Amino acid sequence: QLVKVFTECADLLSEIERISSRFKSSDSQLLLELVNERLRTALYLSGGKTIDSDDTFDPVRHICIDNPLAKDGTPIIETIETGILLESRVFVKAKVRVLNAE
């Protein structure tokens, strides 16, 4: 049951990210940010753990925002947005920057 809730919330977070550029007003952006934060908080309060302290890139756990071709094992230099997992299953990948990304 909890996995279904995590899946639905993760899907909604992805959808919000996908459509956010279509909303131009600051009020719309603020609303999307608020919904994003509330969904993340709900996942954490339901037992979700953050993905935010990994040292190396893992395409299962991370999205590299500045190099879509980043290789597994590349050192991470910064976590831009935390990911979320439940037990060992990743529901939201962490957004990271890696060393020597071009």
Summary of the structure (lengths in Angstrom):
residues: 102
radius of gyration: 14.3
end to end distance: 41.5
largest distance: 41.5
contacts: 269
relative contact order: 0.20
helix: 40%
strand: 26%
